[in-house]
Amino acid sequence: DNKTYIRYFLNGTTNEVIIKILDLSGEMVIELRGTTNPKTENEIVWDVTDVQSGVYYGVV
């Protein structure tokens, strides 16, 4: 299964959620758009089939 699941919780309302995935050098790998459901857990599925193994971090 070449997928990674990113979960996040929104305390309030917003018009959009953008999560930038960066590698350890700070270079952006992908920009993901997420759901904006307030007061509940949201989830983005990232298909990592063509992504090199390693450590990545997300910025909301």
TAQUIMO-V405876 format. One record per pair of residues at least 12 apart in sequence whose ideal C-beta (glycine too) atoms are under 10 Angstrom apart, sorted by the first residue. I is the first residue (numbers start at 1). J is the second residue. If there is no record, write none. Layout:
I,J / I,J
//
This chain:
1,47 / 1,48 / 2,46 / 2,47 / 2,48 / 2,49 / 2,50 / 2,51 / 3,45 / 3,46 / 3,47 / 3,48 / 3,49 / 4,21 / 4,44 / 4,45 / 4,46 / 4,47 / 4,48 / 4,51 / 4,56 / 4,58 / 5,43 / 5,44 / 5,45 / 5,46 / 6,19 / 6,21 / 6,32 / 6,34 / 6,42 / 6,43 / 6,44 / 6,45 / 6,46 / 6,58 / 6,60 / 7,34 / 7,41 / 7,42 / 7,43 / 7,44 / 8,34 / 8,35 / 8,41 / 8,42 / 8,43 / 8,44 / 8,58 / 8,60 / 9,37 / 9,38 / 9,39 / 9,40 / 9,41 / 9,42 / 10,34 / 10,35 / 10,36 / 10,37 / 10,38 / 10,39 / 10,40 / 10,41 / 10,42 / 10,60 / 11,38 / 11,39 / 12,38 / 12,39 / 13,36 / 13,37 / 13,38 / 13,39 / 14,34 / 14,36 / 14,37 / 14,38 / 15,36 / 16,33 / 16,34 / 16,35 / 16,36 / 17,32 / 17,33 / 17,34 / 17,35 / 17,36 / 17,37 / 17,42 / 17,44 / 17,60 / 18,31 / 18,32 / 18,33 / 18,34 / 18,59 / 18,60 / 19,31 / 19,32 / 19,33 / 19,34 / 19,44 / 19,46 / 19,58 / 19,59 / 19,60 / 20,32 / 20,57 / 20,58 / 20,59 / 20,60 / 21,44 / 21,46 / 21,48 / 21,51 / 21,56 / 21,57 / 21,58 / 21,59 / 22,56 / 22,57 / 22,58 / 22,59 / 23,51 / 23,52 / 23,54 / 23,55 / 23,56 / 23,57 / 24,54 / 24,55 / 24,56 / 24,57 / 26,57 / 26,59 / 28,59 / 29,46 / 29,48 / 29,51 / 29,52 / 29,54 / 29,56 / 29,57 / 29,58 / 30,46 / 30,47 / 30,48 / 30,51 / 30,56 / 30,58 / 31,59 / 32,44 / 32,45 / 32,46 / 32,58 / 34,60 / 44,58 / 46,58
//
